[in-house]
Amino acid sequence: MYKIVWSNEAVSELEESISWYAERSTVVVKNFQAEIISARNQLESRPNSYLKINATYREIHFKKYPFTLVFRVNDEKKEVLITSVFHQSRNPKNKF
């Protein structure tokens, strides 16, 4: 199992997204949180199976929401650093 670490920027983006969904629907925000937990659990067990977008970063797309978790893997430390909870409407040049 890999340890999951969230960057400050990723935490901020996540909190902002949760707040936005919470203002609209308690059901939607719960489903969004479940999607986050599911993605995190997948990264704990097999982070290297996800799309490598360059020499450093990988990404996992949410199934029901327009978000991508951008992350890097440190196999020596058995650690995944989530660097962004990226909304797919944003400019992809700003992922990193």
QUIBELSUL-V644030 format. One record per pair of residues at least 24 apart in sequence whose C-alpha atoms are under 10 Angstrom apart, sorted by the first residue. I is the first residue (numbers start at 0). J is the second residue. D is the distance in Angstrom with one decimal. If there is no record, write none. Layout:
i:j:d
I:J:D
I:J:D
//
This chain:
i:j:d
0:40:9.5
0:41:9.9
0:42:8.7
0:43:5.3
0:44:5.2
0:45:7.9
0:46:9.5
0:77:7.2
0:78:8.6
1:40:9.5
1:41:9.9
1:42:7.3
1:43:4.6
1:44:6.4
1:45:8.0
1:46:7.9
1:72:8.9
1:73:9.0
1:74:8.3
1:76:8.2
1:77:4.7
1:78:5.0
1:79:6.5
1:80:10.0
2:39:9.8
2:42:8.8
2:43:6.3
2:44:9.4
2:72:9.9
2:73:9.7
2:76:8.4
2:77:6.2
2:78:4.6
2:79:6.1
2:80:8.5
3:39:7.4
3:40:9.1
3:42:7.7
3:43:6.6
3:46:10.0
3:70:9.8
3:72:9.5
3:77:9.0
3:78:6.0
3:79:4.9
3:80:6.2
3:81:7.3
4:70:9.5
4:78:7.2
4:79:6.0
4:80:4.8
4:81:6.2
4:82:8.8
5:70:9.0
5:79:8.4
5:80:5.8
5:81:4.9
5:82:6.5
5:83:8.3
5:84:9.7
6:70:9.6
6:80:6.8
6:81:6.1
6:82:5.3
6:83:7.5
6:84:9.9
7:81:9.4
7:82:8.0
7:83:9.0
8:81:9.2
8:82:6.7
8:83:6.4
8:84:8.3
9:68:8.6
9:69:8.8
9:70:9.7
9:80:9.5
9:81:6.6
9:82:5.3
9:83:4.3
9:84:5.3
9:85:8.2
10:81:8.9
10:82:8.7
10:83:8.0
10:84:7.9
11:83:9.0
11:84:8.7
12:82:9.8
12:83:7.1
12:84:5.7
12:85:7.5
12:86:8.8
13:66:10.0
13:68:9.9
13:83:8.4
13:84:5.9
13:85:8.8
13:86:9.9
14:84:9.6
15:84:9.9
16:66:9.5
16:84:8.6
16:85:9.8
16:86:8.8
27:64:10.0
30:63:8.9
30:64:9.4
31:61:9.1
31:63:8.1
31:64:7.3
31:66:10.0
34:60:10.0
34:61:6.7
34:62:7.7
34:63:7.8
34:64:8.3
35:61:7.8
35:64:9.9
35:66:9.7
35:68:8.9
35:84:9.6
37:61:9.1
38:62:9.5
38:67:9.7
38:68:8.2
39:68:9.2
39:79:9.6
39:81:9.4
42:68:10.0
42:70:9.4
42:72:9.4
42:78:9.6
42:79:7.4
42:80:10.0
42:81:9.7
43:77:9.0
43:78:8.4
43:79:7.7
46:70:8.9
46:71:8.6
46:72:7.0
46:73:9.8
46:74:9.5
46:77:9.8
46:78:9.2
46:79:7.3
47:71:9.1
47:72:7.3
47:73:9.9
47:74:9.0
47:79:9.7
55:95:9.9
56:80:9.7
56:81:9.5
56:82:9.1
56:94:9.7
56:95:8.4
57:81:9.5
58:83:9.5
58:84:9.9
58:85:9.7
59:84:9.9
60:84:9.9
60:85:9.4
60:87:9.3
67:94:9.3
68:94:9.5
69:94:7.2
69:95:8.0
70:94:10.0
70:95:9.3
//
